[in-house]
Amino acid sequence: MVIVRRRSKPLKLLQFKALERRVSPSHISFPKIKEDLALREVGYRGEVSTDYYMKFLEQDQFYLVKDLRLRSTEGDYFQMDTVVVCDKYIAIIETKNISGRISFNESTNQMFRKVNDIEQVLPNPFSQVRRQRIQLTDWFLKKGWPLLPIVEFVALSNPSTFIDSSSKRLVPSEEIPAKLIQLQRSYQTIALKRSEVPLIAQQLAESHIPEIMTEVLPYQITTKDIRKGVLCPACSRIGMERVLRTGSWFCANCNHYSKDAHIQALEDYFLLIKPTITNRELRDFLQIHSSSLSHYLLNQLTLPRTNSNKYTYYTLSCPLSTSKA
């Protein structure tokens, strides 16, 4: 198994974590923030769990492109948890981290979950991966590749989930490698030359379009609800002060010192406010008064900068560029 593109935490997950840090627990939307953050973390952990089992695929026959976001032929975007490329087919794997007893009715295309004798209808994950298959097929044709067999799997990553379904495409995450190997052996026709497999996987990875952070905050939250200041990495209290003689941030609540606590604050600014920041805006958000200190902090980071008539704008990211030192 060769990993061509690795998985990263989704921007929406990072944004909700920043909201949890920066929105007051007394805010009316805070419980909803916690609830949605928990759901997104469960989903991400499920994808990482599937990644673990994929390590057992044969080293040089399967190429993995994770967390792939492409532009469709219609101009919109579609995102796939994992794409597997081998010489006989392409596989799309959608991971779901769902607990309880899961059943799928193939005649009605409905998925059900039963927990504590309560049954509920879930969104059909196969409808999602079928759309992805159609979009990926069109993408391949537009790029000039031959028409390739594309198969879809829904991987259930929760080990306590009981699967009550005859579908061969709805399987526990740990069974995915065996299913992929079995499928490769069952195909008689070779769709790609062995030398083309890494090429097509690399083209997929290079065509990935990162998700853009929108400036619209969820719920009824505005920038006025975002608490300013440097957050203590030890006790999570906002309001660390800069100690000039040590070049560190100090938390009066727990007496913790940190050299780089401002980096988390700048990442939060990127996730919740906007992707660029000026010297004045940095002073305001970090709650410091010294222009020379803010200039020093910005200068220590490898940030792209744009000069206008009045201000210099520094472009942030998440994770933030590392220090020059």
Backbone hydrogen bonds in HBPLUS format (Angstrom, degrees):
<---DONOR---> <-ACCEPTOR-->    atom                        ^
c    i                          cat <-CA-CA->   ^        H-A-AA   ^      H-
h    n   atom  resd res      DA  || num        DHA   H-A  angle D-A-AA Bond
n    s   type  num  typ     dist DA aas  dist angle  dist       angle   num
A0002-VAL N   A0062-PHE O   2.83 MM  60  6.29 156.2  1.88 154.8 163.0     1
A0064-LEU N   A0002-VAL O   2.73 MM  62  6.03 164.2  1.75 156.8 161.5     2
A0004-VAL N   A0064-LEU O   2.76 MM  60  5.74 164.5  1.78 157.5 163.0     3
A0066-LYS N   A0005-ARG O   3.05 MM  61  5.45 161.0  2.08 129.5 134.1     4
A0013-LEU N   A0010-PRO O   3.09 MM   3  5.31 121.8  2.44 101.1 114.9     5
A0014-LEU N   A0010-PRO O   3.09 MM   4  6.49 160.3  2.13 152.6 158.0     6
A0015-GLN N   A0011-LEU O   2.74 MM   4  5.97 150.2  1.82 148.9 158.3     7
A0016-PHE N   A0012-LYS O   3.00 MM   4  6.22 156.5  2.06 144.8 149.9     8
A0017-LYS N   A0013-LEU O   3.04 MM   4  6.32 148.4  2.15 145.1 154.0     9
A0018-ALA N   A0014-LEU O   2.95 MM   4  6.21 151.1  2.04 144.3 152.1    10
A0019-LEU N   A0015-GLN O   2.84 MM   4  6.16 149.2  1.94 145.3 154.6    11
A0020-GLU N   A0016-PHE O   2.97 MM   4  6.18 153.2  2.05 141.4 148.0    12
A0021-ARG N   A0017-LYS O   3.15 MM   4  6.45 144.1  2.28 138.3 147.4    13
A0022-ARG N   A0018-ALA O   2.90 MM   4  6.05 150.4  1.99 148.7 157.2    14
A0023-VAL N   A0019-LEU O   2.85 MM   4  5.48 150.9  1.93 153.4 153.3    15
A0227-ARG N   A0022-ARG O   2.83 MM 205  5.02 169.7  1.84 141.2 144.4    16
A0027-HIS N   A0024-SER O   2.89 MM   3  5.41 167.6  1.90 121.3 125.4    17
A0030-PHE N   A0027-HIS O   3.07 MM   3  5.35 161.3  2.11 111.8 117.8    18
A0033-ILE N   A0029-SER O   2.97 MM   4  6.27 149.6  2.07 153.0 162.8    19
A0034-LYS N   A0030-PHE O   2.99 MM   4  6.30 161.9  2.03 157.8 161.1    20
A0035-GLU N   A0031-PRO O   2.99 MM   4  6.21 156.1  2.04 143.7 150.5    21
A0036-ASP N   A0032-LYS O   2.92 MM   4  6.07 170.1  1.93 151.8 154.0    22
A0037-LEU N   A0033-ILE O   2.87 MM   4  5.95 155.0  1.93 148.8 156.5    23
A0038-ALA N   A0034-LYS O   3.02 MM   4  6.15 158.2  2.07 144.5 149.9    24
A0039-LEU N   A0035-GLU O   3.16 MM   4  6.47 155.0  2.23 145.6 152.0    25
A0040-ARG N   A0036-ASP O   3.02 MM   4  6.24 159.2  2.06 148.1 153.4    26
A0041-GLU N   A0037-LEU O   2.89 MM   4  6.11 154.4  1.96 151.8 159.1    27
A0042-VAL N   A0038-ALA O   3.00 MM   4  6.18 153.2  2.08 145.0 152.0    28
A0043-GLY N   A0039-LEU O   3.05 MM   4  6.32 159.3  2.09 146.3 151.5    29
A0044-TYR N   A0040-ARG O   3.00 MM   4  6.22 159.4  2.04 146.6 151.9    30
A0045-ARG N   A0041-GLU O   2.92 MM   4  6.08 161.3  1.95 148.7 153.8    31
A0046-GLY N   A0042-VAL O   3.02 MM   4  6.23 146.4  2.14 143.8 152.9    32
A0047-GLU N   A0043-GLY O   3.18 MM   4  6.54 150.2  2.27 144.7 151.7    33
A0048-VAL N   A0044-TYR O   3.02 MM   4  6.35 159.6  2.07 153.1 158.5    34
A0049-SER N   A0045-ARG O   2.89 MM   4  6.07 148.5  1.99 142.2 151.1    35
A0050-THR N   A0046-GLY O   3.06 MM   4  6.38 153.2  2.13 145.7 151.8    36
A0051-ASP N   A0047-GLU O   3.01 MM   4  6.32 152.2  2.09 144.4 152.4    37
A0052-TYR N   A0048-VAL O   3.15 MM   4  6.51 143.9  2.29 143.8 151.8    38
A0054-MET N   A0050-THR O   3.18 MM   4  6.47 144.9  2.31 148.3 158.5    39
A0055-LYS N   A0052-TYR O   3.23 MM   3  5.71 157.6  2.28 108.9 115.6    40
A0056-PHE N   A0053-TYR O   3.13 MM   3  5.94 171.1  2.14 121.3 124.1    41
A0057-LEU N   A0054-MET O   3.19 MM   3  5.76 163.2  2.22 120.4 120.5    42
A0063-TYR N   A0085-VAL O   2.90 MM  22  5.05 159.4  1.95 145.7 152.4    43
A0085-VAL N   A0063-TYR O   2.83 MM  22  5.05 162.7  1.86 149.2 155.2    44
A0065-VAL N   A0083-VAL O   2.88 MM  18  5.13 161.2  1.91 155.9 161.1    45
A0083-VAL N   A0065-VAL O   2.89 MM  18  5.13 156.9  1.94 144.0 151.7    46
A0067-ASP N   A0081-ASP O   2.76 MM  14  4.72 164.4  1.78 140.2 136.0    47
A0068-LEU N   A0080-MET O   2.97 MM  12  5.26 140.8  2.13 158.1 159.3    48
A0080-MET N   A0068-LEU O   2.79 MM  12  5.26 158.3  1.83 152.6 159.5    49
A0209-ILE N   A0069-ARG O   2.80 MM 140  5.54 159.4  1.84 152.6 159.8    50
A0070-LEU N   A0078-PHE O   2.96 MM   8  5.61 160.9  2.00 163.5 160.1    51
A0078-PHE N   A0070-LEU O   2.97 MM   8  5.61 154.8  2.03 154.4 161.8    52
A0072-SER N   A0076-ASP O   2.68 MM   4  5.48 162.3  1.71 158.0 164.3    53
A0075-GLY N   A0072-SER O   3.00 MM   3  5.24 158.1  2.05 106.9 114.1    54
A0082-THR N   A0093-ILE O   3.28 MM  11  5.14 135.3  2.50 145.1 151.4    55
A0093-ILE N   A0082-THR O   2.88 MM  11  5.14 169.5  1.89 157.1 158.2    56
A0084-VAL N   A0091-ALA O   2.82 MM   7  4.96 163.6  1.85 146.6 152.3    57
A0091-ALA N   A0084-VAL O   2.89 MM   7  4.96 161.5  1.92 143.5 149.4    58
A0086-CYS N   A0089-TYR O   3.22 MM   3  5.78 156.4  2.28 170.8 178.0    59
A0191-ALA N   A0087-ASP O   2.85 MM 104  5.79 122.2  2.19 137.3 154.5    60
A0192-LEU N   A0087-ASP O   2.84 MM 105  4.69 154.4  1.90 147.6 145.5    61
A0090-ILE N   A0149-PRO O   2.85 MM  59  6.21 154.7  1.92 158.7 167.3    62
A0151-VAL N   A0090-ILE O   2.88 MM  61  6.35 158.7  1.93 160.7 165.9    63
A0092-ILE N   A0151-VAL O   2.86 MM  59  6.29 158.9  1.91 157.8 164.4    64
A0153-PHE N   A0092-ILE O   2.89 MM  61  6.27 154.9  1.95 165.8 169.8    65
A0094-GLU N   A0153-PHE O   2.94 MM  59  6.31 168.3  1.96 161.7 162.5    66
A0155-ALA N   A0094-GLU O   2.82 MM  61  6.06 152.6  1.90 143.3 152.6    67
A0096-LYS N   A0155-ALA O   2.82 MM  59  6.14 162.2  1.85 166.2 168.8    68
A0157-SER N   A0096-LYS O   3.02 MM  61  6.21 154.3  2.09 141.8 150.0    69
A0162-PHE N   A0100-GLY O   2.98 MM  62  6.29 162.0  2.02 147.4 153.3    70
A0101-ARG N   A0114-LYS O   3.02 MM  13  5.03 171.4  2.02 140.6 143.4    71
A0114-LYS N   A0101-ARG O   2.89 MM  13  5.03 149.6  1.98 136.4 146.5    72
A0102-ILE N   A0162-PHE O   2.72 MM  60  6.02 159.1  1.77 162.5 170.0    73
A0164-ASP N   A0102-ILE O   2.60 MM  62  5.75 176.4  1.60 169.0 169.5    74
A0103-SER N   A0112-PHE O   2.97 MM   9  5.21 162.2  2.01 143.4 148.3    75
A0112-PHE N   A0103-SER O   2.79 MM   9  5.21 166.9  1.80 154.6 158.0    76
A0105-ASN N   A0110-GLN O   2.85 MM   5  5.33 164.1  1.88 163.8 164.8    77
A0109-ASN N   A0105-ASN O   2.69 MM   4  5.49 121.6  2.03 142.9 160.8    78
A0110-GLN N   A0105-ASN O   3.26 MM   5  5.33 145.5  2.39 136.4 142.7    79
A0122-LEU N   A0111-MET O   2.82 MM  11  5.35 169.6  1.83 144.2 147.9    80
A0113-ARG N   A0120-GLN O   2.87 MM   7  5.41 158.4  1.92 156.5 163.5    81
A0120-GLN N   A0113-ARG O   2.85 MM   7  5.41 153.8  1.92 151.5 160.3    82
A0115-VAL N   A0118-ILE O   2.95 MM   3  5.31 159.6  1.99 147.8 146.3    83
A0118-ILE N   A0115-VAL O   2.96 MM   3  5.31 157.6  2.01 112.6 120.0    84
A0127-SER N   A0124-ASN O   3.28 MM   3  5.64 139.8  2.45 105.7 115.1    85
A0129-VAL N   A0125-PRO O   3.11 MM   4  6.50 161.0  2.15 150.0 153.7    86
A0130-ARG N   A0126-PHE O   2.90 MM   4  5.92 145.9  2.02 140.0 149.3    87
A0131-ARG N   A0127-SER O   3.19 MM   4  6.35 156.9  2.24 141.2 146.4    88
A0132-GLN N   A0128-GLN O   3.09 MM   4  6.41 153.5  2.16 143.5 151.4    89
A0133-ARG N   A0129-VAL O   2.86 MM   4  6.08 148.4  1.96 140.8 149.0    90
A0134-ILE N   A0130-ARG O   3.02 MM   4  6.34 159.5  2.06 152.1 156.2    91
A0135-GLN N   A0131-ARG O   2.97 MM   4  6.19 164.6  1.99 151.4 155.8    92
A0136-LEU N   A0132-GLN O   2.78 MM   4  5.91 157.0  1.84 149.0 155.8    93
A0137-THR N   A0133-ARG O   2.87 MM   4  5.99 154.6  1.93 145.8 152.9    94
A0138-ASP N   A0134-ILE O   3.08 MM   4  6.33 163.1  2.11 148.6 152.3    95
A0139-TRP N   A0135-GLN O   2.95 MM   4  6.16 148.5  2.05 139.8 149.3    96
A0140-PHE N   A0136-LEU O   2.92 MM   4  6.19 158.0  1.97 152.4 156.5    97
A0141-LEU N   A0137-THR O   3.06 MM   4  6.33 162.1  2.10 151.6 156.4    98
A0142-LYS N   A0138-ASP O   2.96 MM   4  6.14 155.2  2.03 147.4 154.0    99
A0143-LYS N   A0139-TRP O   3.07 MM   4  6.31 141.9  2.22 141.5 151.7   100
A0143-LYS N   A0140-PHE O   3.13 MM   3  5.11 122.9  2.47  92.8 107.3   101
A0145-TRP N   A0140-PHE O   3.05 MM   5  5.40 154.5  2.12 156.7 150.7   102
A0144-GLY N   A0141-LEU O   3.11 MM   3  5.10 153.8  2.18  99.2 107.3   103
A0154-VAL N   A0169-ARG O   2.78 MM  15  6.05 173.1  1.79 173.1 172.7   104
A0171-VAL N   A0154-VAL O   3.12 MM  17  6.52 153.7  2.19 159.9 168.0   105
A0156-LEU N   A0171-VAL O   2.90 MM  15  6.13 160.3  1.94 145.0 151.5   106
A0173-SER N   A0156-LEU O   3.04 MM  17  5.46 150.6  2.13 129.0 125.6   107
A0161-THR N   A0158-ASN O   3.09 MM   3  5.57 168.1  2.11 119.2 122.6   108
A0175-GLU N   A0172-PRO O   2.94 MM   3  5.48 153.4  2.02 115.9 124.1   109
A0176-ILE N   A0173-SER O   3.08 MM   3  5.40 159.6  2.12 111.9 118.3   110
A0179-LYS N   A0175-GLU O   3.03 MM   4  6.26 156.8  2.08 154.8 162.1   111
A0180-LEU N   A0176-ILE O   2.92 MM   4  6.17 157.3  1.97 160.2 166.3   112
A0181-ILE N   A0177-PRO O   3.00 MM   4  6.23 160.7  2.04 152.6 157.4   113
A0182-GLN N   A0178-ALA O   2.90 MM   4  6.01 161.3  1.93 147.7 153.5   114
A0183-LEU N   A0179-LYS O   2.90 MM   4  6.00 153.7  1.97 142.4 149.9   115
A0184-GLN N   A0180-LEU O   2.99 MM   4  6.19 152.2  2.07 142.3 149.6   116
A0185-ARG N   A0181-ILE O   3.10 MM   4  6.38 153.9  2.17 147.1 153.4   117
A0186-SER N   A0182-GLN O   3.07 MM   4  6.28 137.0  2.26 140.2 151.9   118
A0186-SER N   A0183-LEU O   3.18 MM   3  5.08 127.2  2.47  91.5 105.4   119
A0187-TYR N   A0183-LEU O   3.22 MM   4  6.46 138.4  2.40 146.7 155.1   120
A0196-GLU N   A0193-LYS O   2.83 MM   3  5.16 142.4  1.97 109.0 120.8   121
A0200-ILE N   A0196-GLU O   2.94 MM   4  6.14 162.3  1.97 161.8 163.9   122
A0201-ALA N   A0197-VAL O   3.12 MM   4  6.28 158.1  2.17 150.6 157.1   123
A0202-GLN N   A0198-PRO O   2.91 MM   4  5.96 154.0  1.98 140.8 147.9   124
A0203-GLN N   A0199-LEU O   2.95 MM   4  6.17 152.1  2.03 143.3 151.1   125
A0204-LEU N   A0200-ILE O   3.03 MM   4  6.21 151.6  2.11 141.5 148.6   126
A0205-ALA N   A0201-ALA O   3.04 MM   4  6.33 163.0  2.07 147.3 151.4   127
A0206-GLU N   A0202-GLN O   2.87 MM   4  6.07 159.2  1.91 150.9 156.7   128
A0207-SER N   A0203-GLN O   3.01 MM   4  6.05 128.5  2.29 135.6 147.8   129
A0207-SER N   A0204-LEU O   3.13 MM   3  5.16 136.1  2.34  96.3 108.8   130
A0208-HIS N   A0205-ALA O   3.23 MM   3  5.38 161.9  2.26 104.8 110.1   131
A0221-ILE N   A0218-PRO O   3.34 MM   3  6.26 167.0  2.36 140.5 144.4   132
A0225-ASP N   A0222-THR O   2.93 MM   3  5.48 152.6  2.01 114.0 122.2   133
A0226-ILE N   A0223-THR O   3.20 MM   3  5.27 157.9  2.25 102.3 109.1   134
A0229-GLY N   A0285-PHE O   2.69 MM  56  5.78 143.6  1.82 174.4 172.8   135
A0239-GLY N   A0230-VAL O   2.91 MM   9  5.37 158.7  1.96 134.6 141.3   136
A0240-MET N   A0230-VAL O   3.05 MM  10  5.29 174.8  2.05 144.4 146.2   137
A0232-CYS N   A0237-ARG O   2.83 MM   5  5.30 164.5  1.85 142.7 147.6   138
A0236-SER N   A0232-CYS O   2.86 MM   4  4.77 138.3  2.03 134.4 141.9   139
A0241-GLU N   A0250-PHE O   2.90 MM   9  5.18 161.8  1.93 148.4 147.3   140
A0250-PHE N   A0241-GLU O   2.65 MM   9  5.18 158.7  1.69 150.0 157.6   141
A0243-VAL N   A0248-SER O   2.75 MM   5  5.45 175.2  1.75 170.5 172.1   142
A0246-THR N   A0243-VAL O   3.31 MM   3  5.75 138.2  2.50 107.3 117.2   143
A0247-GLY N   A0243-VAL O   2.85 MM   4  5.75 129.1  2.11 147.1 162.9   144
A0248-SER N   A0243-VAL O   3.35 MM   5  5.45 144.7  2.49 142.9 145.2   145
A0249-TRP N   A0258-SER O   2.65 MM   9  5.07 167.4  1.67 150.9 155.4   146
A0258-SER N   A0249-TRP O   2.88 MM   9  5.07 145.3  2.00 140.6 149.2   147
A0251-CYS N   A0256-HIS O   2.92 MM   5  5.25 152.8  2.00 151.1 159.4   148
A0255-ASN N   A0251-CYS O   2.73 MM   4  5.12 130.1  1.98 146.4 157.1   149
A0263-ILE N   A0260-ASP O   3.08 MM   3  5.74 159.3  2.12 118.6 124.2   150
A0266-LEU N   A0262-HIS O   2.97 MM   4  6.26 151.9  2.05 148.9 155.7   151
A0267-GLU N   A0263-ILE O   2.97 MM   4  6.26 150.8  2.06 148.4 156.7   152
A0268-ASP N   A0264-GLN O   2.93 MM   4  6.20 151.7  2.01 145.6 153.3   153
A0269-TYR N   A0265-ALA O   2.96 MM   4  6.27 147.8  2.07 141.5 150.5   154
A0270-PHE N   A0266-LEU O   3.04 MM   4  6.33 154.6  2.10 143.0 148.9   155
A0271-LEU N   A0267-GLU O   2.98 MM   4  6.26 156.3  2.04 147.8 154.1   156
A0272-LEU N   A0268-ASP O   2.86 MM   4  5.90 147.1  1.97 150.3 158.4   157
A0273-ILE N   A0269-TYR O   2.77 MM   4  5.10 153.2  1.84 138.3 145.1   158
A0274-LYS N   A0269-TYR O   3.19 MM   5  6.49 140.5  2.35 142.9 153.5   159
A0316-LEU N   A0275-PRO O   2.72 MM  41  5.30 168.1  1.73 162.5 165.9   160
A0277-ILE N   A0314-TYR O   2.87 MM  37  5.25 145.8  1.99 140.7 152.0   161
A0314-TYR N   A0277-ILE O   2.85 MM  37  5.25 172.1  1.85 149.7 152.4   162
A0282-LEU N   A0278-THR O   2.90 MM   4  6.10 152.2  1.98 149.0 156.6   163
A0283-ARG N   A0279-ASN O   3.08 MM   4  6.37 158.8  2.13 147.8 152.8   164
A0284-ASP N   A0280-ARG O   3.05 MM   4  6.32 156.9  2.11 147.3 153.6   165
A0285-PHE N   A0281-GLU O   2.95 MM   4  6.15 159.7  1.99 148.0 153.1   166
A0286-LEU N   A0282-LEU O   2.87 MM   4  5.92 167.5  1.88 156.4 160.0   167
A0287-GLN N   A0283-ARG O   2.90 MM   4  5.58 118.2  2.29 130.9 144.7   168
A0288-ILE N   A0283-ARG O   3.01 MM   5  4.99 156.2  2.07 137.5 144.7   169
A0294-SER N   A0290-SER O   3.18 MM   4  6.46 163.2  2.21 145.6 149.4   170
A0295-HIS N   A0291-SER O   2.94 MM   4  6.12 153.6  2.01 143.8 151.6   171
A0296-TYR N   A0292-SER O   2.90 MM   4  6.07 150.2  1.99 139.7 148.0   172
A0297-LEU N   A0293-LEU O   2.90 MM   4  6.19 161.2  1.94 155.0 159.2   173
A0298-LEU N   A0294-SER O   3.03 MM   4  6.21 160.9  2.07 147.1 151.9   174
A0299-ASN N   A0295-HIS O   2.90 MM   4  5.98 150.0  1.99 143.1 152.1   175
A0300-GLN N   A0296-TYR O   3.04 MM   4  6.24 131.5  2.29 143.9 155.3   176
A0301-LEU N   A0298-LEU O   3.22 MM   3  5.51 158.3  2.27 105.8 112.4   177
A0324-LYS N   A0300-GLN O   2.96 MM  24  5.74 151.1  2.05 149.5 156.3   178
A0315-THR N   A0304-PRO O   2.86 MM  11  5.42 168.8  1.88 159.3 162.1   179
A0306-THR N   A0313-TYR O   2.78 MM   7  5.08 153.4  1.84 146.0 155.2   180
A0313-TYR N   A0306-THR O   2.75 MM   7  5.08 169.0  1.76 158.0 157.0   181
A0308-SER N   A0311-TYR O   2.82 MM   3  5.38 165.2  1.84 169.9 174.9   182
